[in-house]
Each structure stands twice: as C-alpha cells, then as structure tokens.
C-alpha cells in the first residue's frame, strides 16, 4: 500500500512539477482601455497586450486598439492610424501599449 501511495505522489510531482504554465506562451489582452473622445471622429484609444514575442505583442495590441476604437466610433466611415506608446517587460513577457486614432476619411 505504501508503494502505491509513494508511486502516486512521485508521479503527481513528476507530471505537475515539470510542466510549464500555459500562460507563458499565450498573448494577454488587457480588457481595460483608455479613451480620449473629443467629439465626432476625433477619438484616441490606448490599449495593451503582452506576449512572449515582440511581434505577437505588437499585433495583439494593434488588434485590441482597433477593436476598442471600432466599439467607440461604430460604423462611421473613418481611417485609422496606430502608434506604439510604450514597450516594457513584465516577468518574461513583453508588453506593448498601442494608440489607435480615428480620423475623418480623406
């Protein structure tokens, strides 16, 4: 009986102790965002995304900013410009803050 219990604990620690956390490899989108709305299409949205690789963090922040900008502007015809505001590390992830600006169409 002791062997079974020891085998159970050994296998539990072997499988769970050596596994990596899946969160390290996922892109993290911050659901909170900041909006500066000056009226009509003069809107600026700032959002944040974290990922293991820089390209994933930048594209994630851009997609999140575009999504939040579209939720503020709606279906109005507009053009978008993106600007990277800040880049920093949190643990082993790279975080990027992106600004999306809605401008009137040309």
C-alpha positions in Angstrom: 0.0 0.0 0.0 2.9 2.4 0.8 4.4 1.7 -2.6 1.1 2.7 -4.3 0.9 5.9 -2.3 4.6 6.8 -2.9 4.2 6.0 -6.6 1.1 8.2 -6.8 2.9 11.2 -5.1 6.0 10.7 -7.2 4.0 10.6 -10.5 2.0 13.7 -9.4 5.1 15.8 -8.7 6.8 14.5 -11.8 4.0 15.5 -14.1 2.9 18.7 -12.4 6.3 19.9 -11.2 7.9 19.7 -14.6 5.1 21.1 -16.7 5.2 24.8 -17.7 2.4 27.2 -17.2 0.4 27.7 -20.4 0.1 31.4 -19.6 3.7 31.9 -20.5 3.0 31.2 -24.2 -0.3 33.0 -24.6 -0.9 36.5 -25.7 -2.5 38.5 -22.9 -5.0 41.2 -23.9 -5.8 43.8 -21.3 -9.6 44.3 -21.3 -9.3 47.8 -19.9 -8.5 50.6 -22.2 -8.4 54.4 -22.2 -10.4 56.6 -24.5 -10.0 60.3 -25.4 -13.1 61.4 -27.2 -13.1 65.0 -28.5 -16.3 64.5 -30.5 -17.3 63.1 -33.8 -14.4 61.1 -35.2 -11.6 62.7 -33.2 -11.1 59.7 -30.9 -7.9 58.2 -29.5 -7.9 54.7 -27.8 -4.9 53.3 -25.9 -4.8 49.5 -25.2 -2.2 47.0 -24.0 -1.1 43.5 -24.9 1.6 41.1 -23.5 3.2 38.2 -25.2 6.4 36.1 -25.2 7.5 37.5 -28.6 7.6 41.2 -29.6 5.7 40.6 -32.9 2.8 38.9 -31.1 2.6 41.7 -28.5 2.6 44.4 -31.2 0.0 42.7 -33.3 -2.1 41.9 -30.3 -2.0 45.5 -29.0 -2.9 46.7 -32.5 -5.9 44.4 -32.8 -7.1 45.3 -29.3 -6.8 49.0 -30.0 -8.6 48.6 -33.4 -11.4 46.6 -31.7 -11.9 49.2 -28.9 -11.7 52.0 -31.4 -14.4 50.4 -33.5 -16.6 50.0 -30.4 -16.4 53.7 -29.7 -16.7 55.0 -33.3 -19.2 52.5 -34.6 -20.0 52.2 -38.3 -18.9 55.7 -39.2 -16.5 55.9 -42.2 -13.1 56.7 -40.8 -9.4 55.9 -41.2 -7.1 54.6 -38.5 -3.5 55.4 -37.5 -1.6 53.4 -35.0 1.3 54.5 -32.8 3.3 52.4 -30.3 3.2 54.3 -27.0 5.4 52.2 -24.7 7.1 48.8 -24.5 8.2 47.1 -21.3 8.7 43.7 -19.7 6.5 42.0 -17.1 8.3 38.9 -15.9 9.3 37.0 -19.1 6.7 38.7 -21.3 7.0 41.8 -23.4 4.1 44.2 -23.1 3.2 46.9 -25.7 0.9 49.8 -25.3 -0.7 50.9 -28.6 -2.6 54.1 -29.5 -5.2 54.0 -32.3 -6.6 57.2 -33.6 -9.7 57.6 -35.7 -9.5 60.4 -38.3 -12.0 61.6 -40.9 -11.8 59.9 -44.3 -9.7 61.7 -46.9 
